[in-house]
Amino acid sequence: MTNFRMVFAGSSKKDLDKLDSVTRKRIANKLKYFLAQDDPLIYVRHLVDSKIGDYRFRVGHYRIAFDVVDDTLQVISIKHRKDIYRN
């Protein structure tokens, strides 16, 4: 069992702050749930375009793009699904 921790890198904290309070709370609860699991990486999808991150979580219509470095999930971006994959 690996204990992962999460850090917000770049503008990901600003992305989260821009969301309405209900969505922000939903994403925070879901991230806590993922981190509480023995292996949170079973809930991820590997991204083809690694410019926005190597993996992503899905929370409703929002996507959380992140990289895994050792036992740390580095959140890179939190955006609506229509916006996150655009350049």
N, CA, C and O atoms as a GROMACS GRO file, in nm:
protein
  348
    1MET      N    1   0.084  -0.118   0.000
    1MET     CA    2   0.000   0.000   0.000
    1MET      C    3   0.089   0.125   0.000
    1MET      O    4   0.174   0.142   0.087
    2THR      N    5   0.067   0.208  -0.097
    2THR     CA    6   0.142   0.332  -0.108
    2THR      C    7   0.051   0.448  -0.070
    2THR      O    8  -0.060   0.460  -0.120
    3ASN      N    9   0.100   0.531   0.018
    3ASN     CA   10   0.024   0.650   0.054
    3ASN      C   11   0.065   0.763  -0.038
    3ASN      O   12   0.179   0.810  -0.035
    4PHE      N   13  -0.029   0.807  -0.120
    4PHE     CA   14  -0.003   0.917  -0.211
    4PHE      C   15  -0.042   1.047  -0.143
    4PHE      O   16  -0.130   1.051  -0.057
    5ARG      N   17   0.026   1.154  -0.184
    5ARG     CA   18  -0.014   1.286  -0.141
    5ARG      C   19  -0.034   1.368  -0.267
    5ARG      O   20   0.015   1.332  -0.374
    6MET      N   21  -0.106   1.478  -0.254
    6MET     CA   22  -0.138   1.559  -0.370
    6MET      C   23  -0.086   1.701  -0.351
    6MET      O   24  -0.100   1.760  -0.244
    7VAL      N   25  -0.027   1.755  -0.457
    7VAL     CA   26   0.016   1.895  -0.457
    7VAL      C   27  -0.041   1.961  -0.582
    7VAL      O   28  -0.054   1.898  -0.687
    8PHE      N   29  -0.076   2.087  -0.568
    8PHE     CA   30  -0.128   2.164  -0.680
    8PHE      C   31  -0.013   2.242  -0.741
    8PHE      O   32   0.046   2.327  -0.676
    9ALA      N   33   0.018   2.213  -0.866
    9ALA     CA   34   0.129   2.278  -0.936
    9ALA      C   35   0.075   2.377  -1.038
    9ALA      O   36  -0.038   2.364  -1.086
   10GLY      N   37   0.154   2.475  -1.069
   10GLY     CA   38   0.118   2.573  -1.172
   10GLY      C   39  -0.010   2.646  -1.140
   10GLY      O   40  -0.028   2.696  -1.029
   11SER      N   41  -0.099   2.652  -1.237
   11SER     CA   42  -0.223   2.728  -1.222
   11SER      C   43  -0.340   2.641  -1.176
   11SER      O   44  -0.454   2.687  -1.179
   12SER      N   45  -0.314   2.519  -1.134
   12SER     CA   46  -0.423   2.429  -1.096
   12SER      C   47  -0.501   2.480  -0.976
   12SER      O   48  -0.623   2.459  -0.969
   13LYS      N   49  -0.436   2.545  -0.882
   13LYS     CA   50  -0.506   2.602  -0.766
   13LYS      C   51  -0.598   2.715  -0.810
   13LYS      O   52  -0.709   2.729  -0.759
   14LYS      N   53  -0.552   2.795  -0.907
   14LYS     CA   54  -0.637   2.902  -0.961
   14LYS      C   55  -0.756   2.843  -1.037
   14LYS      O   56  -0.867   2.895  -1.029
   15ASP      N   57  -0.731   2.733  -1.110
   15ASP     CA   58  -0.840   2.666  -1.181
   15ASP      C   59  -0.948   2.623  -1.082
   15ASP      O   60  -1.067   2.640  -1.109
   16LEU      N   61  -0.907   2.569  -0.970
   16LEU     CA   62  -1.002   2.523  -0.869
   16LEU      C   63  -1.075   2.640  -0.804
   16LEU      O   64  -1.195   2.632  -0.780
   17ASP      N   65  -1.004   2.748  -0.778
   17ASP     CA   66  -1.065   2.865  -0.715
   17ASP      C   67  -1.168   2.934  -0.805
   17ASP      O   68  -1.259   3.000  -0.755
   18LYS      N   69  -1.155   2.920  -0.937
   18LYS     CA   70  -1.247   2.983  -1.031
   18LYS      C   71  -1.383   2.914  -1.035
   18LYS      O   72  -1.481   2.972  -1.080
   19LEU      N   73  -1.390   2.790  -0.988
   19LEU     CA   74  -1.514   2.714  -0.995
   19LEU      C   75  -1.612   2.757  -0.888
   19LEU      O   76  -1.574   2.813  -0.786
   20ASP      N   77  -1.740   2.729  -0.913
   20ASP     CA   78  -1.841   2.760  -0.812
   20ASP      C   79  -1.822   2.669  -0.692
   20ASP      O   80  -1.757   2.564  -0.702
   21SER      N   81  -1.878   2.708  -0.579
   21SER     CA   82  -1.851   2.638  -0.453
   21SER      C   83  -1.900   2.493  -0.454
   21SER      O   84  -1.835   2.406  -0.394
   22VAL      N   85  -2.011   2.465  -0.519
   22VAL     CA   86  -2.064   2.328  -0.523
   22VAL      C   87  -1.969   2.237  -0.601
   22VAL      O   88  -1.938   2.126  -0.557
   23THR      N   89  -1.925   2.283  -0.717
   23THR     CA   90  -1.833   2.204  -0.799
   23THR      C   91  -1.699   2.187  -0.729
   23THR      O   92  -1.640   2.079  -0.732
   24ARG      N   93  -1.651   2.294  -0.667
   24ARG     CA   94  -1.524   2.288  -0.595
   24ARG      C   95  -1.530   2.186  -0.482
   24ARG      O   96  -1.435   2.110  -0.461
   25LYS      N   97  -1.640   2.184  -0.410
   25LYS     CA   98  -1.656   2.090  -0.300
   25LYS      C   99  -1.667   1.947  -0.352
   25LYS      O  100  -1.612   1.854  -0.292
   26ARG      N  101  -1.738   1.929  -0.464
   26ARG     CA  102  -1.751   1.796  -0.524
   26ARG      C  103  -1.615   1.741  -0.567
   26ARG      O  104  -1.584   1.625  -0.544
   27ILE      N  105  -1.535   1.827  -0.630
   27ILE     CA  106  -1.402   1.785  -0.674
   27ILE      C  107  -1.313   1.754  -0.554
   27ILE      O  108  -1.239   1.655  -0.555
   28ALA      N  109  -1.318   1.837  -0.451
   28ALA     CA  110  -1.237   1.814  -0.330
   28ALA      C  111  -1.275   1.681  -0.263
   28ALA      O  112  -1.188   1.605  -0.222
   29ASN      N  113  -1.404   1.654  -0.253
   29ASN     CA  114  -1.449   1.528  -0.192
   29ASN      C  115  -1.403   1.408  -0.274
   29ASN      O  116  -1.361   1.306  -0.218
   30LYS      N  117  -1.412   1.419  -0.405
   30LYS     CA  118  -1.372   1.308  -0.491
   30LYS      C  119  -1.221   1.285  -0.484
   30LYS      O  120  -1.176   1.171  -0.483
   31LEU      N  121  -1.142   1.392  -0.479
   31LEU     CA  122  -0.997   1.377  -0.466
   31LEU      C  123  -0.961   1.312  -0.333
   31LEU      O  124  -0.870   1.229  -0.327
   32LYS      N  125  -1.030   1.350  -0.226
   32LYS     CA  126  -1.008   1.286  -0.097
   32LYS      C  127  -1.040   1.137  -0.103
   32LYS      O  128  -0.970   1.054  -0.045
   33TYR      N  129  -1.148   1.104  -0.173
   33TYR     CA  130  -1.186   0.964  -0.190
   33TYR      C  131  -1.078   0.887  -0.264
   33TYR      O  132  -1.037   0.778  -0.222
   34PHE      N  133  -1.031   0.943  -0.376
   34PHE     CA  134  -0.926   0.876  -0.453
   34PHE      C  135  -0.801   0.853  -0.368
   34PHE      O  136  -0.744   0.744  -0.371
   35LEU      N  137  -0.759   0.954  -0.294
   35LEU     CA  138  -0.637   0.942  -0.213
   35LEU      C  139  -0.654   0.846  -0.096
   35LEU      O  140  -0.555   0.792  -0.047
   36ALA      N  141  -0.775   0.823  -0.051
   36ALA     CA  142  -0.799   0.731   0.060
   36ALA      C  143  -0.793   0.585   0.017
   36ALA      O  144  -0.784   0.496   0.102
   37GLN      N  145  -0.796   0.559  -0.112
   37GLN     CA  146  -0.793   0.422  -0.163
   37GLN      C  147  -0.651   0.367  -0.156
   37GLN      O  148  -0.553   0.442  -0.154
   38ASP      N  149  -0.641   0.234  -0.154
   38ASP     CA  150  -0.509   0.170  -0.152
   38ASP      C  151  -0.428   0.206  -0.276
   38ASP      O  152  -0.308   0.233  -0.266
   39ASP      N  153  -0.494   0.205  -0.391
   39ASP     CA  154  -0.426   0.240  -0.516
   39ASP      C  155  -0.515   0.335  -0.595
   39ASP      O  156  -0.600   0.290  -0.673
   40PRO      N  157  -0.498   0.465  -0.578
   40PRO     CA  158  -0.585   0.560  -0.649
   40PRO      C  159  -0.564   0.558  -0.799
   40PRO      O  160  -0.646   0.612  -0.873
   41LEU      N  161  -0.456   0.498  -0.846
   41LEU     CA  162  -0.428   0.498  -0.990
   41LEU      C  163  -0.518   0.403  -1.067
   41LEU      O  164  -0.513   0.402  -1.190
   42ILE      N  165  -0.599   0.323  -0.999
   42ILE     CA  166  -0.694   0.238  -1.073
   42ILE      C  167  -0.810   0.321  -1.127
   42ILE      O  168  -0.886   0.273  -1.211
   43TYR      N  169  -0.826   0.444  -1.080
   43TYR     CA  170  -0.934   0.533  -1.123
   43TYR      C  171  -0.890   0.630  -1.232
   43TYR      O  172  -0.968   0.718  -1.271
   44VAL      N  173  -0.770   0.618  -1.283
   44VAL     CA  174  -0.718   0.716  -1.378
   44VAL      C  175  -0.721   0.663  -1.520
   44VAL      O  176  -0.731   0.543  -1.544
   45ARG      N  177  -0.711   0.757  -1.611
   45ARG     CA  178  -0.689   0.725  -1.752
   45ARG      C  179  -0.555   0.784  -1.791
   45ARG      O  180  -0.522   0.897  -1.752
   46HIS      N  181  -0.479   0.710  -1.866
   46HIS     CA  182  -0.352   0.760  -1.918
   46HIS      C  183  -0.382   0.850  -2.036
   46HIS      O  184  -0.457   0.811  -2.126
   47LEU      N  185  -0.324   0.970  -2.038
   47LEU     CA  186  -0.348   1.065  -2.146
   47LEU      C  187  -0.247   1.045  -2.258
   47LEU      O  188  -0.130   1.020  -2.233
   48VAL      N  189  -0.293   1.057  -2.380
   48VAL     CA  190  -0.207   1.043  -2.498
   48VAL      C  191  -0.119   1.167  -2.513
   48VAL      O  192   0.000   1.155  -2.540
   49ASP      N  193  -0.179   1.285  -2.496
   49ASP     CA  194  -0.106   1.411  -2.510
   49ASP      C  195  -0.049   1.450  -2.374
   49ASP      O  196  -0.122   1.501  -2.289
   50SER      N  197   0.078   1.426  -2.353
   50SER     CA  198   0.137   1.449  -2.221
   50SER      C  199   0.170   1.595  -2.193
   50SER      O  200   0.229   1.626  -2.090
   51LYS      N  201   0.132   1.687  -2.283
   51LYS     CA  202   0.155   1.830  -2.258
   51LYS      C  203   0.070   1.879  -2.140
   51LYS      O  204   0.110   1.971  -2.070
   52ILE      N  205  -0.045   1.817  -2.120
   52ILE     CA  206  -0.132   1.860  -2.010
   52ILE      C  207  -0.122   1.767  -1.890
   52ILE      O  208  -0.191   1.790  -1.791
   53GLY      N  209  -0.040   1.665  -1.895
   53GLY     CA  210  -0.024   1.572  -1.786
   53GLY      C  211  -0.024   1.429  -1.837
   53GLY      O  212  -0.062   1.403  -1.952
   54ASP      N  213   0.019   1.338  -1.754
   54ASP     CA  214   0.024   1.198  -1.794
   54ASP      C  215  -0.106   1.124  -1.767
   54ASP      O  216  -0.139   1.028  -1.836
   55TYR      N  217  -0.180   1.168  -1.666
   55TYR     CA  218  -0.302   1.099  -1.625
   55TYR      C  219  -0.412   1.201  -1.599
   55TYR      O  220  -0.388   1.321  -1.592
   56ARG      N  221  -0.536   1.148  -1.585
   56ARG     CA  222  -0.646   1.234  -1.550
   56ARG      C  223  -0.750   1.158  -1.469
   56ARG      O  224  -0.775   1.040  -1.490
   57PHE      N  225  -0.809   1.231  -1.374
   57PHE     CA  226  -0.927   1.185  -1.302
   57PHE      C  227  -1.047   1.250  -1.368
   57PHE      O  228  -1.037   1.358  -1.425
   58ARG      N  229  -1.160   1.183  -1.361
   58ARG     CA  230  -1.285   1.239  -1.411
   58ARG      C  231  -1.378   1.262  -1.293
   58ARG      O  232  -1.403   1.171  -1.214
   59VAL      N  233  -1.428   1.384  -1.281
   59VAL     CA  234  -1.525   1.418  -1.178
   59VAL      C  235  -1.638   1.493  -1.247
   59VAL      O  236  -1.628   1.613  -1.270
   60GLY      N  237  -1.743   1.422  -1.280
   60GLY     CA  238  -1.854   1.482  -1.354
   60GLY      C  239  -1.806   1.532  -1.489
   60GLY      O  240  -1.748   1.456  -1.567
   61HIS      N  241  -1.830   1.660  -1.516
   61HIS     CA  242  -1.788   1.719  -1.644
   61HIS      C  243  -1.648   1.778  -1.636
   61HIS      O  244  -1.601   1.839  -1.732
   62TYR      N  245  -1.581   1.760  -1.524
   62TYR     CA  246  -1.449   1.818  -1.505
   62TYR      C  247  -1.341   1.711  -1.511
   62TYR      O  248  -1.363   1.595  -1.475
   63ARG      N  249  -1.224   1.753  -1.557
   63ARG     CA  250  -1.109   1.663  -1.566
   63ARG      C  251  -0.996   1.722  -1.485
   63ARG      O  252  -0.972   1.843  -1.486
   64ILE      N  253  -0.925   1.636  -1.414
   64ILE     CA  254  -0.812   1.677  -1.332
   64ILE      C  255  -0.689   1.610  -1.391
   64ILE      O  256  -0.668   1.490  -1.373
   65ALA      N  257  -0.608   1.687  -1.460
   65ALA     CA  258  -0.487   1.635  -1.524
   65ALA      C  259  -0.372   1.643  -1.426
   65ALA      O  260  -0.354   1.744  -1.357
   66PHE      N  261  -0.293   1.535  -1.419
   66PHE     CA  262  -0.183   1.532  -1.322
   66PHE      C  263  -0.073   1.438  -1.367
   66PHE      O  264  -0.090   1.356  -1.456
   67ASP      N  265   0.041   1.453  -1.302
   67ASP     CA  266   0.156   1.365  -1.320
   67ASP      C  267   0.181   1.293  -1.188
   67ASP      O  268   0.142   1.341  -1.082
   68VAL      N  269   0.245   1.177  -1.196
   68VAL     CA  270   0.283   1.102  -1.076
   68VAL      C  271   0.435   1.105  -1.066
   68VAL      O  272   0.506   1.059  -1.156
   69VAL      N  273   0.484   1.160  -0.955
   69VAL     CA  274   0.628   1.163  -0.927
   69VAL      C  275   0.647   1.097  -0.792
   69VAL      O  276   0.605   1.150  -0.689
   70ASP      N  277   0.710   0.981  -0.793
   70ASP     CA  278   0.728   0.899  -0.673
   70ASP      C  279   0.592   0.872  -0.609
   70ASP      O  280   0.509   0.803  -0.669
   71ASP      N  281   0.566   0.924  -0.491
   71ASP     CA  282   0.437   0.901  -0.425
   71ASP      C  283   0.354   1.030  -0.419
   71ASP      O  284   0.272   1.048  -0.329
   72THR      N  285   0.377   1.120  -0.516
   72THR     CA  286   0.309   1.248  -0.519
   72THR      C  287   0.230   1.263  -0.648
   72THR      O  288   0.282   1.240  -0.757
   73LEU      N  289   0.105   1.302  -0.635
   73LEU     CA  290   0.023   1.336  -0.751
   73LEU      C  291   0.032   1.487  -0.768
   73LEU      O  292  -0.016   1.563  -0.684
   74GLN      N  293   0.094   1.531  -0.876
   74GLN     CA  294   0.110   1.674  -0.902
   74GLN      C  295   0.000   1.719  -0.997
   74GLN      O  296   0.006   1.693  -1.118
   75VAL      N  297  -0.099   1.786  -0.943
   75VAL     CA  298  -0.213   1.833  -1.022
   75VAL      C  299  -0.167   1.950  -1.109
   75VAL      O  300  -0.110   2.047  -1.059
   76ILE      N  301  -0.191   1.938  -1.238
   76ILE     CA  302  -0.147   2.039  -1.333
   76ILE      C  303  -0.262   2.129  -1.376
   76ILE      O  304  -0.245   2.250  -1.392
   77SER      N  305  -0.380   2.068  -1.395
   77SER     CA  306  -0.491   2.146  -1.446
   77SER      C  307  -0.623   2.085  -1.402
   77SER      O  308  -0.637   1.963  -1.394
   78ILE      N  309  -0.721   2.171  -1.373
   78ILE     CA  310  -0.857   2.130  -1.342
   78ILE      C  311  -0.948   2.215  -1.428
   78ILE      O  312  -0.965   2.334  -1.404
   79LYS      N  313  -1.008   2.152  -1.529
   79LYS     CA  314  -1.091   2.227  -1.622
   79LYS      C  315  -1.210   2.144  -1.669
   79LYS      O  316  -1.213   2.022  -1.651
   80HIS      N  317  -1.306   2.213  -1.728
   80HIS     CA  318  -1.421   2.147  -1.788
   80HIS      C  319  -1.374   2.061  -1.904
   80HIS      O  320  -1.273   2.092  -1.969
   81ARG      N  321  -1.445   1.955  -1.929
   81ARG     CA  322  -1.402   1.860  -2.032
   81ARG      C  323  -1.393   1.922  -2.171
   81ARG      O  324  -1.314   1.875  -2.254
   82LYS      N  325  -1.471   2.026  -2.198
   82LYS     CA  326  -1.465   2.089  -2.331
   82LYS      C  327  -1.342   2.176  -2.347
   82LYS      O  328  -1.303   2.208  -2.459
   83ASP      N  329  -1.279   2.215  -2.236
   83ASP     CA  330  -1.166   2.308  -2.243
   83ASP      C  331  -1.030   2.244  -2.217
   83ASP      O  332  -0.929   2.296  -2.265
   84ILE      N  333  -1.024   2.136  -2.145
   84ILE     CA  334  -0.895   2.086  -2.099
   84ILE      C  335  -0.806   2.034  -2.210
   84ILE      O  336  -0.683   2.043  -2.200
   85TYR      N  337  -0.864   1.979  -2.316
   85TYR     CA  338  -0.782   1.919  -2.421
   85TYR      C  339  -0.748   2.016  -2.534
   85TYR      O  340  -0.679   1.979  -2.628
   86ARG      N  341  -0.798   2.139  -2.523
   86ARG     CA  342  -0.766   2.240  -2.625
   86ARG      C  343  -0.628   2.298  -2.600
   86ARG      O  344  -0.584   2.310  -2.485
   87ASN      N  345  -0.561   2.336  -2.707
   87ASN     CA  346  -0.426   2.395  -2.694
   87ASN      C  347  -0.434   2.540  -2.666
   87ASN      O  348  -0.331   2.606  -2.652
   0.00000   0.00000   0.00000
